[in-house]
Amino acid sequence: MNRLFLLAFTISAFSLSPGIAAANGRADMVRLFHDQLTACYNLPLDAKRLEPVVVEIRVKADGTLDGEPRIIEGPPKSVVAAAALRAIKKCLPFKIPSTWAPWKRQWEVMRIGFNPK
């Protein structure tokens, strides 16, 4: 099974504002981005034994990216990294509820883990 996990939403630290943390907002954010990326993520079957990668993205309010995604952990030239970058680009623009606008600082920078195991 291809695995995808959202490591953190961060601006400068791994924390969320009280408004986001309340009412399980973090879980809602993780679920929203996880569901969108899972639909776009396809890993070749022969990549199951490869090392996971973590990609950092900066997301604008309209769901497009502010700059290119960056591999920040794991081998940047691997099959997993290529599949992760393809998934992110294929899913653009992300569908972000307008009600999340007040908490943009909490989701505008994301670190997303892609684990082939």
Backbone as ProteinMPNN parsed JSONL, in Angstrom:
{"seq_chain_A": "MNRLFLLAFTISAFSLSPGIAAANGRADMVRLFHDQLTACYNLPLDAKRLEPVVVEIRVKADGTLDGEPRIIEGPPKSVVAAAALRAIKKCLPFKIPSTWAPWKRQWEVMRIGFNPK", "coords_chain_A": {"N_chain_A": [[0.842, -1.172, 0.0], [0.567, 2.202, -0.851], [1.821, 4.808, 1.089], [1.06, 7.858, 2.616], [1.764, 10.661, 4.485], [1.054, 13.487, 6.479], [3.369, 15.488, 7.85], [3.697, 17.937, 9.262], [2.221, 21.108, 9.831], [3.444, 24.208, 9.398], [4.817, 27.394, 10.206], [6.983, 28.739, 11.435], [7.47, 27.143, 13.507], [6.522, 23.939, 14.875], [3.615, 24.173, 15.44], [0.202, 24.994, 16.187], [-2.258, 27.552, 16.001], [-4.426, 28.484, 18.763], [-7.06, 28.636, 17.768], [-7.073, 26.91, 15.539], [-6.289, 24.505, 16.688], [-8.416, 24.051, 18.347], [-11.535, 22.346, 18.32], [-10.638, 20.193, 16.883], [-9.269, 21.063, 14.597], [-6.736, 20.711, 13.4], [-6.702, 17.989, 12.747], [-8.698, 18.015, 10.834], [-7.474, 19.556, 8.833], [-5.242, 17.954, 8.171], [-6.571, 15.677, 7.221], [-7.954, 16.769, 4.985], [-5.857, 17.594, 3.174], [-4.462, 15.185, 2.999], [-6.385, 13.451, 1.834], [-6.731, 14.651, -0.684], [-4.122, 14.478, -1.786], [-3.63, 11.716, -1.694], [-5.306, 10.745, -3.661], [-3.918, 11.485, -5.907], [-1.441, 10.295, -5.837], [0.743, 7.99, -7.104], [2.725, 5.244, -6.974], [5.321, 3.375, -8.412], [5.175, -0.208, -8.469], [7.578, -1.541, -7.959], [8.915, 0.048, -6.183], [8.662, -0.312, -3.485], [10.574, -0.901, -1.506], [12.064, 1.299, -1.081], [13.474, 4.34, 0.305], [11.613, 6.633, 2.36], [10.419, 9.997, 1.613], [10.37, 13.491, 2.463], [8.527, 16.279, 1.659], [8.531, 19.743, 1.282], [6.11, 22.225, 0.958], [4.79, 25.371, -0.124], [1.822, 26.96, 0.18], [-0.555, 28.929, -1.484], [-3.415, 31.06, -0.817], [-5.282, 30.533, -2.796], [-4.894, 27.899, -3.364], [-2.852, 27.208, -5.087], [0.722, 26.742, -5.62], [3.323, 28.502, -3.931], [6.066, 28.924, -5.228], [8.431, 26.257, -5.949], [7.988, 22.785, -4.989], [9.997, 21.3, -2.38], [12.325, 18.749, -1.736], [13.039, 17.78, 1.417], [13.87, 15.835, 3.109], [15.273, 12.611, 2.746], [16.177, 10.787, -0.283], [16.604, 12.96, -2.942], [16.508, 12.427, -5.688], [15.156, 10.094, -6.064], [12.806, 7.429, -6.969], [10.587, 7.561, -5.342], [10.634, 10.249, -4.531], [10.219, 11.484, -7.024], [7.633, 10.518, -7.603], [6.225, 11.695, -5.51], [6.514, 14.456, -6.052], [5.207, 14.55, -8.52], [2.6, 13.874, -7.696], [1.904, 16.06, -6.069], [1.942, 18.173, -7.93], [0.008, 17.259, -9.718], [-2.306, 17.403, -8.188], [-2.846, 20.064, -7.948], [-4.915, 22.966, -8.395], [-4.932, 22.928, -4.79], [-7.865, 22.212, -2.975], [-9.104, 24.384, -0.85], [-10.988, 25.223, 1.895], [-12.79, 28.29, 2.115], [-13.319, 29.17, 4.64], [-11.069, 28.647, 6.076], [-9.321, 30.702, 5.759], [-8.673, 32.643, 7.856], [-6.736, 31.237, 9.263], [-4.517, 30.886, 7.712], [-1.734, 31.111, 8.089], [-1.199, 28.789, 9.4], [-1.346, 26.696, 7.611], [0.024, 27.375, 5.331], [2.645, 26.639, 4.915], [3.719, 23.455, 4.459], [4.875, 20.259, 5.452], [5.232, 17.268, 3.977], [5.096, 13.832, 4.199], [6.063, 11.054, 2.262], [5.743, 7.735, 2.066], [6.832, 4.722, 0.866], [6.353, 2.192, 1.903]], "CA_chain_A": [[0.0, 0.0, 0.0], [1.284, 3.472, -0.856], [1.466, 5.561, 2.284], [1.285, 9.281, 2.567], [1.432, 11.218, 5.785], [1.385, 14.893, 6.637], [4.198, 15.593, 9.038], [3.461, 19.127, 10.068], [1.875, 22.394, 9.254], [4.321, 25.084, 10.164], [5.328, 28.654, 9.681], [8.345, 28.753, 11.947], [7.543, 26.083, 14.51], [5.522, 22.901, 14.675], [2.509, 24.446, 16.347], [-1.001, 25.552, 15.599], [-2.899, 28.545, 16.849], [-5.526, 27.907, 19.54], [-8.257, 28.507, 16.93], [-6.951, 25.715, 14.702], [-6.236, 23.33, 17.551], [-9.758, 23.834, 18.879], [-12.484, 21.631, 17.456], [-9.913, 19.219, 16.069], [-8.95, 21.691, 13.321], [-5.541, 20.106, 12.808], [-7.105, 16.721, 12.124], [-9.445, 18.358, 9.62], [-6.497, 19.975, 7.825], [-4.488, 16.777, 7.744], [-7.472, 14.846, 6.427], [-8.235, 17.43, 3.707], [-4.711, 17.492, 2.275], [-4.181, 13.76, 2.807], [-7.337, 12.895, 0.869], [-6.444, 15.175, -2.019], [-2.857, 13.94, -2.29], [-3.736, 10.272, -1.884], [-5.951, 10.52, -4.958], [-2.969, 11.818, -6.973], [-0.155, 9.644, -5.591], [0.931, 6.659, -7.684], [4.109, 4.805, -6.846], [5.553, 2.103, -9.108], [5.186, -1.355, -7.563], [8.94, -1.94, -7.608], [9.514, 1.057, -5.305], [8.235, -0.596, -2.116], [11.68, -1.015, -0.55], [12.842, 2.533, -1.117], [13.416, 5.237, 1.454], [10.595, 7.688, 2.273], [10.871, 11.382, 1.448], [9.528, 14.552, 3.002], [8.488, 17.401, 0.732], [7.985, 20.985, 1.839], [5.426, 23.067, -0.02], [4.197, 26.633, 0.331], [0.527, 27.009, -0.487], [-1.257, 30.214, -1.49], [-4.825, 30.98, -0.43], [-6.08, 29.983, -3.899], [-4.574, 26.478, -3.516], [-1.669, 27.008, -5.924], [1.962, 26.771, -4.858], [4.181, 29.676, -3.926], [7.389, 28.334, -5.45], [8.511, 24.827, -6.252], [8.122, 21.882, -3.841], [11.387, 20.957, -2.086], [12.578, 17.523, -0.976], [13.852, 18.204, 2.56], [14.406, 14.615, 3.732], [15.279, 11.469, 1.843], [16.92, 10.973, -1.536], [15.841, 13.838, -3.822], [16.434, 11.917, -7.071], [14.587, 8.748, -6.024], [11.498, 7.162, -7.564], [9.601, 8.048, -4.372], [10.63, 11.71, -4.645], [9.578, 11.828, -8.296], [6.198, 10.246, -7.467], [5.689, 12.704, -4.595], [6.426, 15.722, -6.776], [4.13, 14.397, -9.518], [1.313, 13.907, -6.981], [1.632, 17.433, -5.65], [1.612, 18.98, -9.118], [-1.245, 16.751, -10.289], [-3.419, 17.803, -7.323], [-3.037, 21.518, -7.938], [-4.786, 23.655, -7.113], [-5.582, 22.279, -3.661], [-9.177, 22.765, -2.635], [-9.006, 24.85, 0.53], [-12.22, 25.94, 2.259], [-12.604, 29.721, 2.385], [-13.406, 29.374, 6.092], [-9.737, 28.471, 6.656], [-8.517, 31.898, 5.49], [-8.089, 33.26, 9.047], [-5.655, 30.41, 9.798], [-3.598, 30.619, 6.606], [-0.36, 30.92, 8.598], [-1.064, 27.435, 9.927], [-1.268, 25.69, 6.543], [0.684, 27.867, 4.123], [3.863, 25.843, 4.732], [3.46, 22.083, 4.892], [5.862, 19.205, 5.22], [4.421, 16.082, 3.671], [5.895, 12.632, 4.06], [5.625, 10.03, 1.316], [6.394, 6.501, 2.494], [6.436, 3.652, -0.054], [6.178, 0.91, 2.579]], "C_chain_A": [[0.89, 1.239, 0.0], [0.849, 4.262, 0.362], [1.904, 7.003, 2.135], [0.948, 9.811, 3.946], [1.859, 12.671, 5.825], [2.147, 15.036, 7.94], [3.84, 16.797, 9.892], [2.965, 20.272, 9.209], [2.689, 23.383, 10.066], [4.58, 26.393, 9.45], [6.764, 28.783, 10.155], [8.546, 27.671, 12.995], [6.432, 25.071, 14.234], [4.377, 23.11, 15.659], [1.344, 25.019, 15.566], [-1.582, 26.573, 16.551], [-4.019, 27.885, 17.639], [-6.794, 27.72, 18.708], [-8.243, 27.259, 16.06], [-6.988, 24.464, 15.57], [-7.619, 23.006, 18.113], [-10.609, 23.105, 17.848], [-11.782, 20.7, 16.477], [-9.568, 19.763, 14.686], [-7.751, 21.082, 12.642], [-5.898, 18.805, 12.106], [-7.876, 16.978, 10.837], [-8.495, 18.766, 8.501], [-5.726, 18.788, 7.275], [-5.345, 15.917, 6.824], [-7.728, 15.46, 5.044], [-7.071, 17.267, 2.732], [-4.34, 16.034, 2.002], [-5.088, 13.173, 1.734], [-7.051, 13.381, -0.549], [-5.171, 14.555, -2.599], [-2.91, 12.436, -2.522], [-4.348, 9.945, -3.24], [-4.98, 10.739, -6.125], [-1.663, 11.039, -6.913], [-0.136, 8.229, -6.138], [2.407, 6.322, -7.653], [4.277, 3.501, -7.605], [5.675, 0.95, -8.101], [6.588, -1.752, -7.118], [9.623, -0.956, -6.657], [9.234, 0.806, -3.828], [9.37, -0.615, -1.092], [12.528, 0.255, -0.47], [12.586, 3.405, 0.106], [12.324, 6.308, 1.27], [11.23, 9.059, 2.045], [9.886, 12.318, 2.141], [9.668, 15.747, 2.07], [7.9, 18.602, 1.461], [7.346, 21.773, 0.713], [4.911, 24.326, 0.668], [2.95, 26.845, -0.509], [-0.081, 28.398, -0.362], [-2.726, 29.985, -1.129], [-5.7, 30.383, -1.532], [-5.775, 28.509, -4.178], [-3.406, 26.187, -4.435], [-0.426, 27.084, -5.043], [2.668, 28.113, -4.995], [5.605, 29.148, -4.027], [7.294, 26.842, -5.716], [8.555, 23.998, -4.966], [9.597, 21.523, -3.649], [11.446, 19.649, -1.313], [13.495, 17.931, 0.172], [14.405, 17.022, 3.351], [14.287, 13.483, 2.731], [15.994, 11.801, 0.553], [16.114, 11.779, -2.559], [15.675, 13.342, -5.261], [15.785, 10.532, -7.142], [13.237, 8.658, -6.738], [10.401, 7.697, -6.647], [9.491, 9.569, -4.453], [9.926, 12.15, -5.922], [8.061, 11.622, -8.217], [5.528, 11.288, -6.562], [5.505, 14.04, -5.31], [5.338, 15.683, -7.844], [2.76, 14.52, -8.855], [0.952, 15.327, -6.588], [1.199, 18.272, -6.845], [0.292, 18.55, -9.744], [-2.456, 17.236, -9.487], [-3.711, 19.294, -7.335], [-4.205, 21.946, -8.791], [-5.485, 22.85, -6.015], [-6.908, 22.976, -3.381], [-9.169, 23.096, -1.146], [-10.284, 25.629, 0.861], [-11.94, 27.407, 2.578], [-12.658, 30.019, 3.881], [-12.053, 29.202, 6.776], [-8.857, 29.697, 6.485], [-7.93, 32.53, 6.757], [-6.888, 32.491, 9.616], [-4.61, 30.071, 8.745], [-2.166, 30.374, 7.089], [-0.135, 29.495, 9.082], [-0.948, 26.377, 8.825], [-0.517, 26.175, 5.312], [2.034, 27.196, 3.876], [3.583, 24.46, 5.301], [4.658, 21.208, 4.577], [5.091, 17.908, 5.12], [5.349, 14.901, 3.461], [5.257, 11.653, 3.095], [6.436, 8.772, 1.625], [5.924, 5.344, 1.607], [6.115, 2.321, 0.617], [4.759, 0.655, 2.995]], "O_chain_A": [[1.854, 1.316, 0.762], [-0.344, 4.378, 0.642], [2.969, 7.309, 1.6], [-0.074, 9.429, 4.515], [2.896, 13.042, 5.274], [1.621, 14.735, 9.012], [3.697, 16.682, 11.109], [3.264, 20.367, 8.019], [2.621, 23.386, 11.295], [4.559, 26.463, 8.221], [7.672, 28.924, 9.335], [9.68, 27.328, 13.328], [5.519, 25.332, 13.45], [4.192, 22.326, 16.591], [1.494, 25.469, 14.43], [-1.417, 26.468, 17.767], [-4.518, 26.834, 17.236], [-7.528, 26.754, 18.913], [-9.278, 26.623, 15.863], [-7.642, 23.48, 15.225], [-7.955, 21.841, 18.328], [-10.403, 23.249, 16.643], [-12.277, 20.452, 15.377], [-9.571, 19.015, 13.708], [-7.742, 20.946, 11.419], [-5.442, 18.552, 10.991], [-7.726, 16.243, 9.861], [-8.683, 18.371, 7.35], [-5.577, 18.637, 6.063], [-4.887, 15.482, 5.767], [-7.719, 14.746, 4.041], [-7.272, 16.851, 1.592], [-3.946, 15.693, 0.886], [-4.621, 12.48, 0.831], [-7.124, 12.605, -1.502], [-5.144, 14.156, -3.763], [-2.289, 11.937, -3.46], [-3.95, 8.978, -3.889], [-5.208, 10.224, -7.22], [-0.859, 11.113, -7.842], [-0.901, 7.371, -5.696], [3.234, 7.026, -8.233], [3.451, 2.6, -7.459], [6.218, 1.127, -7.01], [6.762, -2.251, -6.006], [10.806, -1.119, -6.358], [9.55, 1.657, -2.997], [9.128, -0.363, 0.088], [13.592, 0.259, 0.149], [11.61, 3.221, 0.834], [12.133, 6.824, 0.168], [12.427, 9.247, 2.261], [8.727, 11.972, 2.371], [10.774, 16.17, 1.737], [6.897, 18.487, 2.167], [7.943, 21.969, -0.345], [4.637, 24.339, 1.868], [3.007, 26.901, -1.737], [-0.121, 28.974, 0.725], [-3.21, 28.854, -1.137], [-6.742, 29.794, -1.244], [-6.326, 27.928, -5.113], [-3.0, 25.031, -4.56], [-0.507, 27.445, -3.869], [2.611, 28.764, -6.038], [6.269, 28.95, -3.01], [6.212, 26.254, -5.705], [9.099, 24.452, -3.96], [10.357, 21.447, -4.614], [10.706, 19.458, -0.348], [14.615, 18.383, -0.068], [15.307, 17.191, 4.172], [13.324, 13.406, 1.968], [16.371, 12.949, 0.315], [15.054, 11.331, -2.996], [14.782, 13.803, -5.972], [15.861, 9.87, -8.177], [12.617, 9.67, -7.064], [9.397, 8.227, -7.123], [8.388, 10.117, -4.444], [9.126, 13.086, -5.903], [7.294, 12.451, -8.706], [4.401, 11.71, -6.822], [4.459, 14.677, -5.185], [4.629, 16.668, -8.05], [1.867, 15.185, -9.38], [-0.192, 15.747, -6.759], [0.205, 18.996, -6.777], [-0.46, 19.386, -10.245], [-3.524, 17.455, -10.06], [-4.721, 19.734, -6.786], [-4.46, 21.334, -9.828], [-6.489, 22.182, -6.261], [-7.033, 24.19, -3.539], [-9.22, 22.207, -0.297], [-10.617, 26.591, 0.17], [-10.953, 27.721, 3.244], [-12.1, 31.018, 4.335], [-11.902, 29.574, 7.939], [-7.747, 29.731, 7.017], [-6.765, 32.927, 6.733], [-6.105, 33.058, 10.379], [-3.897, 29.076, 8.873], [-1.468, 29.517, 6.547], [1.008, 29.044, 9.165], [-0.492, 25.265, 9.093], [-0.431, 25.44, 4.329], [2.517, 27.185, 2.743], [3.253, 24.315, 6.478], [5.351, 21.394, 3.576], [4.392, 17.502, 6.049], [6.272, 14.958, 2.649], [4.043, 11.451, 3.116], [7.657, 8.75, 1.465], [4.736, 5.021, 1.599], [5.643, 1.402, -0.053], [4.464, -0.389, 3.577]]}, "name": "protein", "num_of_chains": 1, "seq": "MNRLFLLAFTISAFSLSPGIAAANGRADMVRLFHDQLTACYNLPLDAKRLEPVVVEIRVKADGTLDGEPRIIEGPPKSVVAAAALRAIKKCLPFKIPSTWAPWKRQWEVMRIGFNPK"}
